[in-house]
Amino acid sequence: MQHNDCFQLGHVTRTHGTKGEVVIFLDVDFPDDYEQMESVFVEIKGQLIPYFIQQINIQRGNKAIVKFEDIHSIEQATPLINCPLFLPEDTLDELDGSKFYYHEIVGFRVVDATLGALGLITTVYTMATQDLIAMEYQGQEVLIPVNDDIIKGVNRQEKVMNVNLPEGLVDVYTEGMNAVADDDDSEIED
């Protein structure tokens, strides 16, 4: 299995007890959907290694206590701490319209209803109050709130996210650039 065929599910945060159990963080909206998970790929030294799950217990706060097959001691479990966890993309439900998985939109072009083509999505920040899509625009990072009033849809075939940005949002990020450019122009005129 290759990284390109997978999405990052979360990571191992710590060991739990002395019998090889670990606590994992599930970076997903609905952790309970993974209650019946039978296996996961653990990234170790850049390689995806399959680990079979003997038992999983979903906890609050997007955490789960997991017992992997063939891991029977804290010494065997400790090297897994901070290792990323992956699942094949084909295990995800197919989404359409304005719904999307965060990992799939990285690299999509952002097209605004008024301003036209703007830039490429570089990452998505998951925050406690508001998730934000980061877009590279004229050398600046512009943050777009994940909101149904702003994000109008995605075209997976063309790798485009259609948005209707609030007036002035892009200007907030580019005003400093324009001021620097104006300062540079005034120095040249002297």
Protein Blocks (a to p, Z undefined) as FASTA:
>chain_A
ZZklpccfbdcfbdehjnopacddddbfblmlmmmpcbdcddeehiacddddfbdcddeh
hiacdddehiabfklmmmmgopacdddfklpccdehjbccfklmgopacddfklopfbdc
fbdcddfkbccddddeehiacdddddfklmnbdcfklopacddddehklmmmmmmmmmmm
mmmmmmmmZZ
